């Protein structure tokens, strides 16, 4: 479904005439990576040397990997700690868990996720195609990013 907005037409002063703008097309043409890396005229980073491209990709990859590692540890600690506290409360008798109801709700959630995943397949394929095209056009920066990301995860 296209997000649309209306604004008064520039050539008319009447309050009833509006021009319809398709914001999805604007967003598709003006994504952040198109501004940074270029689109039809070739990637902007190609103007830099190979070493500079690798460093740019490596630094951004390292930052992303480092943040991914920290956030992942924090999320795992929060989920694990919450589960541990729930188990202790259940074992001590403070909380009674209806496991049949939990199982029923989990199965219901699985069915809903499968339905939504089947509807989202065309959109996911479009994102994958755009990503692979981006990586092909910016192979040097992408390889630097992957290396930096792995180093960021390791630190």
N, CA, C and O atoms as a GROMACS GRO file, in nm:
protein
  620
    1UNK      N    1   0.084  -0.117   0.000
    1UNK     CA    2   0.000   0.000   0.000
    1UNK      C    3   0.089   0.124   0.000
    1UNK      O    4   0.179   0.134   0.083
    2UNK      N    5   0.065   0.214  -0.089
    2UNK     CA    6   0.148   0.333  -0.104
    2UNK      C    7   0.108   0.439  -0.003
    2UNK      O    8  -0.010   0.466   0.017
    3UNK      N    9   0.208   0.497   0.060
    3UNK     CA   10   0.182   0.609   0.150
    3UNK      C   11   0.170   0.733   0.064
    3UNK      O   12   0.259   0.763  -0.015
    4UNK      N   13   0.062   0.802   0.078
    4UNK     CA   14   0.038   0.918  -0.006
    4UNK      C   15   0.008   1.038   0.082
    4UNK      O   16  -0.044   1.026   0.193
    5UNK      N   17   0.043   1.153   0.032
    5UNK     CA   18   0.010   1.278   0.098
    5UNK      C   19  -0.038   1.375  -0.008
    5UNK      O   20  -0.003   1.363  -0.126
    6UNK      N   21  -0.115   1.468   0.034
    6UNK     CA   22  -0.169   1.565  -0.061
    6UNK      C   23  -0.126   1.704  -0.018
    6UNK      O   24  -0.119   1.736   0.101
    7UNK      N   25  -0.098   1.787  -0.118
    7UNK     CA   26  -0.067   1.927  -0.091
    7UNK      C   27  -0.137   2.010  -0.198
    7UNK      O   28  -0.167   1.960  -0.306
    8UNK      N   29  -0.161   2.136  -0.167
    8UNK     CA   30  -0.227   2.219  -0.269
    8UNK      C   31  -0.143   2.231  -0.394
    8UNK      O   32  -0.021   2.243  -0.386
    9UNK      N   33  -0.207   2.226  -0.508
    9UNK     CA   34  -0.136   2.242  -0.635
    9UNK      C   35  -0.078   2.382  -0.643
    9UNK      O   36  -0.141   2.478  -0.599
   10UNK      N   37   0.041   2.393  -0.699
   10UNK     CA   38   0.111   2.521  -0.701
   10UNK      C   39   0.048   2.621  -0.797
   10UNK      O   40   0.053   2.742  -0.774
   11UNK      N   41  -0.012   2.572  -0.904
   11UNK     CA   42  -0.063   2.663  -1.006
   11UNK      C   43  -0.205   2.710  -0.978
   11UNK      O   44  -0.255   2.799  -1.048
   12UNK      N   45  -0.271   2.655  -0.880
   12UNK     CA   46  -0.407   2.695  -0.852
   12UNK      C   47  -0.419   2.742  -0.710
   12UNK      O   48  -0.352   2.691  -0.621
   13UNK      N   49  -0.505   2.840  -0.686
   13UNK     CA   50  -0.525   2.895  -0.552
   13UNK      C   51  -0.652   2.840  -0.488
   13UNK      O   52  -0.678   2.869  -0.372
   14UNK      N   53  -0.730   2.762  -0.561
   14UNK     CA   54  -0.853   2.706  -0.508
   14UNK      C   55  -0.821   2.605  -0.398
   14UNK      O   56  -0.728   2.525  -0.414
   15UNK      N   57  -0.895   2.606  -0.289
   15UNK     CA   58  -0.871   2.516  -0.176
   15UNK      C   59  -0.904   2.371  -0.208
   15UNK      O   60  -0.856   2.282  -0.137
   16UNK      N   61  -0.982   2.345  -0.311
   16UNK     CA   62  -1.026   2.209  -0.340
   16UNK      C   63  -0.932   2.132  -0.431
   16UNK      O   64  -0.950   2.012  -0.448
   17UNK      N   65  -0.834   2.194  -0.490
   17UNK     CA   66  -0.745   2.123  -0.582
   17UNK      C   67  -0.616   2.087  -0.510
   17UNK      O   68  -0.547   2.173  -0.454
   18UNK      N   69  -0.584   1.958  -0.512
   18UNK     CA   70  -0.465   1.906  -0.446
   18UNK      C   71  -0.385   1.819  -0.542
   18UNK      O   72  -0.441   1.755  -0.631
   19UNK      N   73  -0.255   1.817  -0.521
   19UNK     CA   74  -0.166   1.732  -0.598
   19UNK      C   75  -0.129   1.613  -0.509
   19UNK      O   76  -0.092   1.632  -0.393
   20UNK      N   77  -0.140   1.491  -0.561
   20UNK     CA   78  -0.110   1.371  -0.483
   20UNK      C   79   0.036   1.334  -0.505
   20UNK      O   80   0.081   1.319  -0.618
   21UNK      N   81   0.110   1.318  -0.394
   21UNK     CA   82   0.250   1.279  -0.400
   21UNK      C   83   0.264   1.135  -0.352
   21UNK      O   84   0.208   1.099  -0.249
   22UNK      N   85   0.336   1.055  -0.426
   22UNK     CA   86   0.360   0.917  -0.387
   22UNK      C   87   0.492   0.912  -0.310
   22UNK      O   88   0.599   0.919  -0.371
   23UNK      N   89   0.485   0.900  -0.177
   23UNK     CA   90   0.604   0.902  -0.093
   23UNK      C   91   0.686   0.775  -0.104
   23UNK      O   92   0.807   0.777  -0.080
   24UNK      N   93   0.624   0.664  -0.141
   24UNK     CA   94   0.700   0.540  -0.153
   24UNK      C   95   0.800   0.549  -0.267
   24UNK      O   96   0.912   0.499  -0.256
   25UNK      N   97   0.760   0.613  -0.378
   25UNK     CA   98   0.852   0.628  -0.490
   25UNK      C   99   0.966   0.722  -0.452
   25UNK      O  100   1.081   0.699  -0.490
   26UNK      N  101   0.936   0.827  -0.378
   26UNK     CA  102   1.041   0.920  -0.331
   26UNK      C  103   1.139   0.846  -0.241
   26UNK      O  104   1.260   0.862  -0.255
   27UNK      N  105   1.089   0.765  -0.148
   27UNK     CA  106   1.175   0.692  -0.056
   27UNK      C  107   1.260   0.590  -0.131
   27UNK      O  108   1.376   0.568  -0.096
   28UNK      N  109   1.204   0.528  -0.233
   28UNK     CA  110   1.278   0.428  -0.311
   28UNK      C  111   1.396   0.494  -0.385
   28UNK      O  112   1.503   0.435  -0.396
   29UNK      N  113   1.376   0.615  -0.434
   29UNK     CA  114   1.482   0.683  -0.508
   29UNK      C  115   1.582   0.754  -0.418
   29UNK      O  116   1.694   0.781  -0.460
   30UNK      N  117   1.544   0.785  -0.294
   30UNK     CA  118   1.629   0.865  -0.207
   30UNK      C  119   1.668   0.789  -0.081
   30UNK      O  120   1.663   0.846   0.029
   31UNK      N  121   1.706   0.666  -0.093
   31UNK     CA  122   1.753   0.591   0.023
   31UNK      C  123   1.888   0.645   0.065
   31UNK      O  124   1.960   0.704  -0.016
   32UNK      N  125   1.921   0.626   0.190
   32UNK     CA  126   2.044   0.684   0.244
   32UNK      C  127   2.168   0.633   0.173
   32UNK      O  128   2.263   0.708   0.152
   33UNK      N  129   2.168   0.504   0.134
   33UNK     CA  130   2.290   0.453   0.070
   33UNK      C  131   2.306   0.508  -0.071
   33UNK      O  132   2.417   0.516  -0.123
   34UNK      N  133   2.192   0.547  -0.134
   34UNK     CA  134   2.205   0.609  -0.266
   34UNK      C  135   2.270   0.747  -0.253
   34UNK      O  136   2.343   0.789  -0.342
   35UNK      N  137   2.243   0.816  -0.143
   35UNK     CA  138   2.305   0.946  -0.121
   35UNK      C  139   2.454   0.931  -0.092
   35UNK      O  140   2.534   1.013  -0.138
   36UNK      N  141   2.492   0.828  -0.018
   36UNK     CA  142   2.631   0.809   0.020
   36UNK      C  143   2.710   0.742  -0.092
   36UNK      O  144   2.818   0.790  -0.130
   37UNK      N  145   2.657   0.633  -0.145
   37UNK     CA  146   2.734   0.552  -0.240
   37UNK      C  147   2.697   0.577  -0.386
   37UNK      O  148   2.760   0.520  -0.475
   38UNK      N  149   2.598   0.660  -0.411
   38UNK     CA  150   2.560   0.689  -0.549
   38UNK      C  151   2.465   0.584  -0.603
   38UNK      O  152   2.446   0.479  -0.541
   39UNK      N  153   2.405   0.610  -0.718
   39UNK     CA  154   2.311   0.514  -0.774
   39UNK      C  155   2.340   0.489  -0.921
   39UNK      O  156   2.410   0.393  -0.954
   40UNK      N  157   2.290   0.572  -1.010
   40UNK     CA  158   2.302   0.543  -1.152
   40UNK      C  159   2.438   0.584  -1.209
   40UNK      O  160   2.487   0.522  -1.303
   41UNK      N  161   2.498   0.688  -1.154
   41UNK     CA  162   2.625   0.734  -1.208
   41UNK      C  163   2.744   0.659  -1.149
   41UNK      O  164   2.859   0.697  -1.172
   42UNK      N  165   2.718   0.555  -1.075
   42UNK     CA  166   2.826   0.478  -1.014
   42UNK      C  167   2.848   0.520  -0.870
   42UNK      O  168   2.814   0.632  -0.832
   43UNK      N  169   2.903   0.432  -0.790
   43UNK     CA  170   2.924   0.462  -0.650
   43UNK      C  171   3.021   0.578  -0.629
   43UNK      O  172   3.120   0.589  -0.701
   44UNK      N  173   2.992   0.662  -0.532
   44UNK     CA  174   3.077   0.776  -0.501
   44UNK      C  175   3.210   0.729  -0.443
   44UNK      O  176   3.313   0.790  -0.468
   45UNK      N  177   3.208   0.622  -0.365
   45UNK     CA  178   3.330   0.577  -0.301
   45UNK      C  179   3.433   0.526  -0.402
   45UNK      O  180   3.549   0.509  -0.366
   46UNK      N  181   3.394   0.503  -0.526
   46UNK     CA  182   3.491   0.463  -0.628
   46UNK      C  183   3.591   0.573  -0.657
   46UNK      O  184   3.696   0.548  -0.715
   47UNK      N  185   3.560   0.696  -0.617
   47UNK     CA  186   3.652   0.807  -0.638
   47UNK      C  187   3.774   0.795  -0.546
   47UNK      O  188   3.878   0.855  -0.573
   48UNK      N  189   3.760   0.718  -0.440
   48UNK     CA  190   3.870   0.702  -0.344
   48UNK      C  191   3.955   0.581  -0.382
   48UNK      O  192   3.912   0.496  -0.461
   49UNK      N  193   4.075   0.574  -0.327
   49UNK     CA  194   4.163   0.462  -0.355
   49UNK      C  195   4.108   0.335  -0.290
   49UNK      O  196   4.021   0.341  -0.203
   50UNK      N  197   4.159   0.222  -0.335
   50UNK     CA  198   4.114   0.094  -0.281
   50UNK      C  199   4.142   0.086  -0.131
   50UNK      O  200   4.059   0.037  -0.055
   51UNK      N  201   4.259   0.134  -0.089
   51UNK     CA  202   4.293   0.131   0.053
   51UNK      C  203   4.194   0.214   0.135
   51UNK      O  204   4.153   0.172   0.243
   52UNK      N  205   4.156   0.331   0.086
   52UNK     CA  206   4.060   0.416   0.156
   52UNK      C  207   3.924   0.348   0.163
   52UNK      O  208   3.857   0.355   0.266
   53UNK      N  209   3.883   0.282   0.056
   53UNK     CA  210   3.755   0.213   0.056
   53UNK      C  211   3.755   0.100   0.158
   53UNK      O  212   3.657   0.080   0.230
   54UNK      N  213   3.867   0.025   0.165
   54UNK     CA  214   3.875  -0.085   0.261
   54UNK      C  215   3.873  -0.031   0.404
   54UNK      O  216   3.807  -0.088   0.491
   55UNK      N  217   3.944   0.078   0.428
   55UNK     CA  218   3.944   0.138   0.562
   55UNK      C  219   3.805   0.188   0.599
   55UNK      O  220   3.760   0.168   0.711
   56UNK      N  221   3.737   0.254   0.504
   56UNK     CA  222   3.601   0.303   0.531
   56UNK      C  223   3.508   0.186   0.566
   56UNK      O  224   3.434   0.193   0.664
   57UNK      N  225   3.513   0.081   0.488
   57UNK     CA  226   3.430  -0.037   0.516
   57UNK      C  227   3.471  -0.104   0.644
   57UNK      O  228   3.385  -0.149   0.721
   58UNK      N  229   3.601  -0.114   0.670
   58UNK     CA  230   3.649  -0.180   0.791
   58UNK      C  231   3.610  -0.107   0.917
   58UNK      O  232   3.568  -0.170   1.015
   59UNK      N  233   3.622   0.025   0.916
   59UNK     CA  234   3.586   0.102   1.035
   59UNK      C  235   3.437   0.094   1.063
   59UNK      O  236   3.396   0.073   1.177
   60UNK      N  237   3.355   0.110   0.959
   60UNK     CA  238   3.210   0.101   0.981
   60UNK      C  239   3.171  -0.042   1.021
   60UNK      O  240   3.082  -0.060   1.104
   61UNK      N  241   3.235  -0.141   0.964
   61UNK     CA  242   3.207  -0.280   1.001
   61UNK      C  243   3.246  -0.310   1.144
   61UNK      O  244   3.173  -0.377   1.216
   62UNK      N  245   3.363  -0.259   1.186
   62UNK     CA  246   3.408  -0.282   1.323
   62UNK      C  247   3.310  -0.218   1.421
   62UNK      O  248   3.274  -0.281   1.521
   63UNK      N  249   3.265  -0.096   1.394
   63UNK     CA  250   3.169  -0.028   1.482
   63UNK      C  251   3.038  -0.108   1.489
   63UNK      O  252   2.982  -0.127   1.598
   64UNK      N  253   2.990  -0.154   1.375
   64UNK     CA  254   2.866  -0.232   1.374
   64UNK      C  255   2.883  -0.364   1.449
   64UNK      O  256   2.795  -0.402   1.526
   65UNK      N  257   2.994  -0.433   1.428
   65UNK     CA  258   3.018  -0.560   1.496
   65UNK      C  259   3.031  -0.542   1.646
   65UNK      O  260   2.979  -0.622   1.724
   66UNK      N  261   3.101  -0.436   1.688
   66UNK     CA  262   3.119  -0.409   1.831
   66UNK      C  263   2.984  -0.381   1.897
   66UNK      O  264   2.955  -0.434   2.004
   67UNK      N  265   2.901  -0.297   1.834
   67UNK     CA  266   2.768  -0.267   1.888
   67UNK      C  267   2.680  -0.391   1.888
   67UNK      O  268   2.605  -0.415   1.984
   68UNK      N  269   2.688  -0.470   1.782
   68UNK     CA  270   2.609  -0.593   1.774
   68UNK      C  271   2.645  -0.687   1.887
   68UNK      O  272   2.557  -0.750   1.947
   69UNK      N  273   2.774  -0.697   1.917
   69UNK     CA  274   2.821  -0.785   2.025
   69UNK      C  275   2.768  -0.735   2.159
   69UNK      O  276   2.716  -0.815   2.238
   70UNK      N  277   2.779  -0.607   2.187
   70UNK     CA  278   2.737  -0.552   2.316
   70UNK      C  279   2.586  -0.563   2.335
   70UNK      O  280   2.540  -0.603   2.442
   71UNK      N  281   2.510  -0.530   2.232
   71UNK     CA  282   2.365  -0.539   2.241
   71UNK      C  283   2.321  -0.684   2.253
   71UNK      O  284   2.228  -0.714   2.327
   72UNK      N  285   2.388  -0.774   2.182
   72UNK     CA  286   2.355  -0.917   2.191
   72UNK      C  287   2.378  -0.972   2.330
   72UNK      O  288   2.296  -1.048   2.382
   73UNK      N  289   2.489  -0.934   2.391
   73UNK     CA  290   2.516  -0.980   2.528
   73UNK      C  291   2.413  -0.924   2.625
   73UNK      O  292   2.366  -0.996   2.714
   74UNK      N  293   2.378  -0.798   2.608
   74UNK     CA  294   2.279  -0.736   2.696
   74UNK      C  295   2.143  -0.804   2.681
   74UNK      O  296   2.076  -0.831   2.781
   75UNK      N  297   2.102  -0.830   2.558
   75UNK     CA  298   1.973  -0.896   2.534
   75UNK      C  299   1.972  -1.038   2.590
   75UNK      O  300   1.874  -1.080   2.651
   76UNK      N  301   2.081  -1.112   2.570
   76UNK     CA  302   2.089  -1.248   2.622
   76UNK      C  303   2.086  -1.249   2.775
   76UNK      O  304   2.023  -1.336   2.835
   77UNK      N  305   2.153  -1.154   2.836
   77UNK     CA  306   2.152  -1.145   2.982
   77UNK      C  307   2.013  -1.112   3.034
   77UNK      O  308   1.968  -1.171   3.132
   78UNK      N  309   1.944  -1.020   2.969
   78UNK     CA  310   1.810  -0.982   3.012
   78UNK      C  311   1.711  -1.098   2.998
   78UNK      O  312   1.634  -1.126   3.090
   79UNK      N  313   1.714  -1.164   2.884
   79UNK     CA  314   1.620  -1.276   2.862
   79UNK      C  315   1.653  -1.392   2.955
   79UNK      O  316   1.563  -1.450   3.017
   80UNK      N  317   1.779  -1.426   2.965
   80UNK     CA  318   1.820  -1.537   3.053
   80UNK      C  319   1.791  -1.507   3.199
   80UNK      O  320   1.744  -1.594   3.272
   81UNK      N  321   1.820  -1.385   3.242
   81UNK     CA  322   1.793  -1.348   3.381
   81UNK      C  323   1.644  -1.348   3.412
   81UNK      O  324   1.604  -1.392   3.520
   82UNK      N  325   1.565  -1.300   3.320
   82UNK     CA  326   1.419  -1.302   3.340
   82UNK      C  327   1.366  -1.444   3.348
   82UNK      O  328   1.281  -1.474   3.432
   83UNK      N  329   1.416  -1.531   3.261
   83UNK     CA  330   1.373  -1.671   3.265
   83UNK      C  331   1.415  -1.737   3.396
   83UNK      O  332   1.338  -1.814   3.454
   84UNK      N  333   1.537  -1.708   3.442
   84UNK     CA  334   1.586  -1.763   3.568
   84UNK      C  335   1.499  -1.717   3.685
   84UNK      O  336   1.463  -1.798   3.770
   85UNK      N  337   1.466  -1.589   3.689
   85UNK     CA  338   1.380  -1.537   3.797
   85UNK      C  339   1.241  -1.600   3.792
   85UNK      O  340   1.183  -1.629   3.896
   86UNK      N  341   1.188  -1.620   3.673
   86UNK     CA  342   1.056  -1.684   3.659
   86UNK      C  343   1.062  -1.828   3.710
   86UNK      O  344   0.970  -1.873   3.778
   87UNK      N  345   1.168  -1.900   3.678
   87UNK     CA  346   1.183  -2.038   3.725
   87UNK      C  347   1.194  -2.044   3.877
   87UNK      O  348   1.134  -2.131   3.941
   88UNK      N  349   1.272  -1.953   3.935
   88UNK     CA  350   1.286  -1.950   4.081
   88UNK      C  351   1.153  -1.918   4.146
   88UNK      O  352   1.115  -1.982   4.244
   89UNK      N  353   1.079  -1.819   4.093
   89UNK     CA  354   0.949  -1.784   4.149
   89UNK      C  355   0.850  -1.899   4.135
   89UNK      O  356   0.771  -1.924   4.225
   90UNK      N  357   0.855  -1.969   4.022
   90UNK     CA  358   0.766  -2.083   4.001
   90UNK      C  359   0.800  -2.196   4.097
   90UNK      O  360   0.710  -2.257   4.155
   91UNK      N  361   0.927  -2.225   4.114
   91UNK     CA  362   0.970  -2.333   4.203
   91UNK      C  363   0.937  -2.302   4.349
   91UNK      O  364   0.906  -2.392   4.426
   92UNK      N  365   0.945  -2.174   4.386
   92UNK     CA  366   0.917  -2.133   4.524
   92UNK      C  367   0.768  -2.122   4.552
   92UNK      O  368   0.729  -2.108   4.668
   93UNK      N  369   0.685  -2.129   4.451
   93UNK     CA  370   0.542  -2.125   4.471
   93UNK      C  371   0.482  -1.987   4.457
   93UNK      O  372   0.362  -1.971   4.480
   94UNK      N  373   0.560  -1.887   4.422
   94UNK     CA  374   0.507  -1.752   4.405
   94UNK      C  375   0.426  -1.738   4.277
   94UNK      O  376   0.333  -1.657   4.269
   95UNK      N  377   0.461  -1.815   4.177
   95UNK     CA  378   0.397  -1.805   4.047
   95UNK      C  379   0.353  -1.945   4.004
   95UNK      O  380   0.430  -2.041   4.016
   96UNK      N  381   0.231  -1.957   3.954
   96UNK     CA  382   0.182  -2.081   3.897
   96UNK      C  383   0.169  -2.062   3.746
   96UNK      O  384   0.097  -1.974   3.700
   97UNK      N  385   0.239  -2.143   3.670
   97UNK     CA  386   0.239  -2.130   3.524
   97UNK      C  387   0.148  -2.237   3.465
   97UNK      O  388   0.162  -2.355   3.495
   98UNK      N  389   0.055  -2.193   3.380
   98UNK     CA  390  -0.034  -2.285   3.308
   98UNK      C  391   0.037  -2.321   3.177
   98UNK      O  392   0.022  -2.252   3.077
   99UNK      N  393   0.114  -2.432   3.180
   99UNK     CA  394   0.198  -2.468   3.066
   99UNK      C  395   0.117  -2.507   2.944
   99UNK      O  396   0.163  -2.488   2.831
  100UNK      N  397  -0.004  -2.561   2.962
  100UNK     CA  398  -0.088  -2.594   2.847
  100UNK      C  399  -0.131  -2.467   2.774
  100UNK      O  400  -0.133  -2.462   2.651
  101UNK      N  401  -0.164  -2.365   2.851
  101UNK     CA  402  -0.202  -2.238   2.790
  101UNK      C  403  -0.081  -2.174   2.719
  101UNK      O  404  -0.096  -2.118   2.610
  102UNK      N  405   0.036  -2.182   2.780
  102UNK     CA  406   0.156  -2.129   2.718
  102UNK      C  407   0.181  -2.199   2.585
  102UNK      O  408   0.210  -2.134   2.484
  103UNK      N  409   0.169  -2.333   2.584
  103UNK     CA  410   0.191  -2.410   2.461
  103UNK      C  411   0.089  -2.371   2.354
  103UNK      O  412   0.125  -2.358   2.236
  104UNK      N  413  -0.037  -2.352   2.393
  104UNK     CA  414  -0.141  -2.313   2.299
  104UNK      C  415  -0.111  -2.175   2.239
  104UNK      O  416  -0.126  -2.155   2.118
  105UNK      N  417  -0.069  -2.081   2.323
  105UNK     CA  418  -0.037  -1.947   2.274
  105UNK      C  419   0.085  -1.946   2.183
  105UNK      O  420   0.089  -1.872   2.085
  106UNK      N  421   0.185  -2.030   2.214
  106UNK     CA  422   0.304  -2.038   2.129
  106UNK      C  423   0.267  -2.096   1.993
  106UNK      O  424   0.314  -2.046   1.890
  107UNK      N  425   0.184  -2.198   1.990
  107UNK     CA  426   0.140  -2.256   1.862
  107UNK      C  427   0.061  -2.156   1.780
  107UNK      O  428   0.076  -2.151   1.657
  108UNK      N  429  -0.023  -2.076   1.846
  108UNK     CA  430  -0.100  -1.974   1.777
  108UNK      C  431  -0.007  -1.868   1.717
  108UNK      O  432  -0.026  -1.824   1.604
  109UNK      N  433   0.095  -1.829   1.793
  109UNK     CA  434   0.192  -1.731   1.744
  109UNK      C  435   0.269  -1.786   1.625
  109UNK      O  436   0.297  -1.713   1.530
  110UNK      N  437   0.304  -1.915   1.629
  110UNK     CA  438   0.375  -1.977   1.516
  110UNK      C  439   0.291  -1.971   1.389
  110UNK      O  440   0.343  -1.938   1.282
  111UNK      N  441   0.162  -2.001   1.400
  111UNK     CA  442   0.074  -1.997   1.283
  111UNK      C  443   0.066  -1.856   1.226
  111UNK      O  444   0.069  -1.838   1.104
  112UNK      N  445   0.054  -1.755   1.313
  112UNK     CA  446   0.046  -1.617   1.266
  112UNK      C  447   0.176  -1.574   1.198
  112UNK      O  448   0.173  -1.504   1.097
  113UNK      N  449   0.289  -1.617   1.253
  113UNK     CA  450   0.418  -1.582   1.193
  113UNK      C  451   0.431  -1.646   1.054
  113UNK      O  452   0.481  -1.582   0.962
  114UNK      N  453   0.388  -1.771   1.040
  114UNK     CA  454   0.393  -1.837   0.910
  114UNK      C  455   0.307  -1.764   0.807
  114UNK      O  456   0.348  -1.748   0.692
  115UNK      N  457   0.186  -1.720   0.848
  115UNK     CA  458   0.099  -1.646   0.757
  115UNK      C  459   0.164  -1.517   0.712
  115UNK      O  460   0.164  -1.485   0.593
  116UNK      N  461   0.220  -1.442   0.806
  116UNK     CA  462   0.283  -1.314   0.773
  116UNK      C  463   0.409  -1.334   0.689
  116UNK      O  464   0.438  -1.254   0.600
  117UNK      N  465   0.482  -1.441   0.716
  117UNK     CA  466   0.604  -1.467   0.639
  117UNK      C  467   0.569  -1.498   0.494
  117UNK      O  468   0.639  -1.454   0.403
  118UNK      N  469   0.463  -1.574   0.472
  118UNK     CA  470   0.423  -1.606   0.335
  118UNK      C  471   0.379  -1.482   0.259
  118UNK      O  472   0.399  -1.474   0.138
  119UNK      N  473   0.318  -1.386   0.328
  119UNK     CA  474   0.275  -1.262   0.262
  119UNK      C  475   0.394  -1.172   0.232
  119UNK      O  476   0.389  -1.095   0.136
  120UNK      N  477   0.499  -1.179   0.311
  120UNK     CA  478   0.612  -1.088   0.297
  120UNK      C  479   0.720  -1.139   0.201
  120UNK      O  480   0.820  -1.070   0.180
  121UNK      N  481   0.703  -1.256   0.142
  121UNK     CA  482   0.806  -1.314   0.056
  121UNK      C  483   0.844  -1.223  -0.061
  121UNK      O  484   0.964  -1.207  -0.084
  122UNK      N  485   0.753  -1.162  -0.136
  122UNK     CA  486   0.795  -1.074  -0.246
  122UNK      C  487   0.877  -0.955  -0.198
  122UNK      O  488   0.974  -0.916  -0.264
  123UNK      N  489   0.839  -0.896  -0.085
  123UNK     CA  490   0.913  -0.782  -0.033
  123UNK      C  491   1.054  -0.823   0.011
  123UNK      O  492   1.150  -0.749  -0.010
  124UNK      N  493   1.065  -0.940   0.071
  124UNK     CA  494   1.196  -0.988   0.115
  124UNK      C  495   1.284  -1.016  -0.006
  124UNK      O  496   1.403  -0.984  -0.004
  125UNK      N  497   1.228  -1.074  -0.112
  125UNK     CA  498   1.306  -1.098  -0.233
  125UNK      C  499   1.356  -0.968  -0.294
  125UNK      O  500   1.469  -0.963  -0.345
  126UNK      N  501   1.275  -0.862  -0.290
  126UNK     CA  502   1.318  -0.733  -0.342
  126UNK      C  503   1.434  -0.678  -0.261
  126UNK      O  504   1.530  -0.626  -0.317
  127UNK      N  505   1.426  -0.690  -0.130
  127UNK     CA  506   1.534  -0.641  -0.042
  127UNK      C  507   1.661  -0.720  -0.068
  127UNK      O  508   1.770  -0.663  -0.072
  128UNK      N  509   1.648  -0.852  -0.084
  128UNK     CA  510   1.766  -0.935  -0.111
  128UNK      C  511   1.830  -0.897  -0.244
  128UNK      O  512   1.952  -0.889  -0.254
  129UNK      N  513   1.748  -0.875  -0.346
  129UNK     CA  514   1.801  -0.836  -0.477
  129UNK      C  515   1.872  -0.701  -0.471
  129UNK      O  516   1.979  -0.684  -0.529
  130UNK      N  517   1.813  -0.606  -0.399
  130UNK     CA  518   1.876  -0.474  -0.386
  130UNK      C  519   2.007  -0.485  -0.308
  130UNK      O  520   2.105  -0.418  -0.342
  131UNK      N  521   2.009  -0.569  -0.205
  131UNK     CA  522   2.130  -0.586  -0.125
  131UNK      C  523   2.242  -0.649  -0.206
  131UNK      O  524   2.357  -0.603  -0.199
  132UNK      N  525   2.211  -0.751  -0.282
  132UNK     CA  526   2.315  -0.815  -0.362
  132UNK      C  527   2.368  -0.720  -0.470
  132UNK      O  528   2.487  -0.720  -0.498
  133UNK      N  529   2.280  -0.640  -0.528
  133UNK     CA  530   2.324  -0.542  -0.628
  133UNK      C  531   2.414  -0.437  -0.563
  133UNK      O  532   2.514  -0.397  -0.621
  134UNK      N  533   2.378  -0.394  -0.443
  134UNK     CA  534   2.460  -0.297  -0.370
  134UNK      C  535   2.598  -0.354  -0.339
  134UNK      O  536   2.699  -0.286  -0.356
  135UNK      N  537   2.602  -0.480  -0.294
  135UNK     CA  538   2.730  -0.544  -0.262
  135UNK      C  539   2.815  -0.560  -0.386
  135UNK      O  540   2.936  -0.538  -0.382
  136UNK      N  541   2.752  -0.597  -0.500
  136UNK     CA  542   2.828  -0.610  -0.624
  136UNK      C  543   2.888  -0.477  -0.669
  136UNK      O  544   3.002  -0.473  -0.715
  137UNK      N  545   2.811  -0.369  -0.654
  137UNK     CA  546   2.861  -0.238  -0.697
  137UNK      C  547   2.969  -0.185  -0.604
  137UNK      O  548   3.053  -0.107  -0.647
  138UNK      N  549   2.968  -0.226  -0.477
  138UNK     CA  550   3.061  -0.174  -0.378
  138UNK      C  551   3.137  -0.289  -0.312
  138UNK      O  552   3.140  -0.299  -0.190
  139UNK      N  553   3.198  -0.374  -0.392
  139UNK     CA  554   3.261  -0.496  -0.342
  139UNK      C  555   3.377  -0.466  -0.248
  139UNK      O  556   3.397  -0.539  -0.151
  140UNK      N  557   3.454  -0.363  -0.275
  140UNK     CA  558   3.570  -0.332  -0.191
  140UNK      C  559   3.525  -0.285  -0.054
  140UNK      O  560   3.574  -0.334   0.048
  141UNK      N  561   3.431  -0.191  -0.051
  141UNK     CA  562   3.380  -0.141   0.076
  141UNK      C  563   3.308  -0.253   0.152
  141UNK      O  564   3.321  -0.265   0.273
  142UNK      N  565   3.232  -0.335   0.080
  142UNK     CA  566   3.158  -0.444   0.143
  142UNK      C  567   3.252  -0.546   0.206
  142UNK      O  568   3.226  -0.595   0.316
  143UNK      N  569   3.360  -0.579   0.137
  143UNK     CA  570   3.455  -0.675   0.195
  143UNK      C  571   3.525  -0.616   0.316
  143UNK      O  572   3.551  -0.687   0.413
  144UNK      N  573   3.556  -0.487   0.312
  144UNK     CA  574   3.612  -0.421   0.430
  144UNK      C  575   3.515  -0.420   0.545
  144UNK      O  576   3.553  -0.438   0.661
  145UNK      N  577   3.387  -0.400   0.514
  145UNK     CA  578   3.284  -0.399   0.618
  145UNK      C  579   3.274  -0.536   0.684
  145UNK      O  580   3.266  -0.545   0.807
  146UNK      N  581   3.274  -0.642   0.604
  146UNK     CA  582   3.263  -0.777   0.660
  146UNK      C  583   3.382  -0.808   0.750
  146UNK      O  584   3.365  -0.861   0.859
  147UNK      N  585   3.502  -0.774   0.705
  147UNK     CA  586   3.620  -0.796   0.787
  147UNK      C  587   3.614  -0.717   0.916
  147UNK      O  588   3.644  -0.770   1.023
  148UNK      N  589   3.576  -0.590   0.908
  148UNK     CA  590   3.563  -0.507   1.027
  148UNK      C  591   3.456  -0.557   1.120
  148UNK      O  592   3.471  -0.552   1.242
  149UNK      N  593   3.345  -0.605   1.064
  149UNK     CA  594   3.235  -0.658   1.145
  149UNK      C  595   3.282  -0.778   1.226
  149UNK      O  596   3.251  -0.790   1.344
  150UNK      N  597   3.355  -0.867   1.161
  150UNK     CA  598   3.406  -0.986   1.231
  150UNK      C  599   3.506  -0.948   1.340
  150UNK      O  600   3.507  -1.007   1.447
  151UNK      N  601   3.591  -0.848   1.312
  151UNK     CA  602   3.684  -0.800   1.414
  151UNK      C  603   3.610  -0.735   1.530
  151UNK      O  604   3.648  -0.751   1.646
  152UNK      N  605   3.503  -0.661   1.499
  152UNK     CA  606   3.423  -0.599   1.603
  152UNK      C  607   3.354  -0.701   1.691
  152UNK      O  608   3.342  -0.680   1.812
  153UNK      N  609   3.308  -0.810   1.632
  153UNK     CA  610   3.247  -0.917   1.711
  153UNK      C  611   3.349  -0.984   1.802
  153UNK      O  612   3.316  -1.026   1.913
  154UNK      N  613   3.472  -0.994   1.754
  154UNK     CA  614   3.576  -1.063   1.831
  154UNK      C  615   3.629  -0.978   1.946
  154UNK      O  616   3.683  -1.033   2.042
  155UNK      N  617   3.616  -0.847   1.938
  155UNK     CA  618   3.674  -0.763   2.044
  155UNK      C  619   3.586  -0.746   2.164
  155UNK      O  620   3.623  -0.678   2.260
   0.00000   0.00000   0.00000
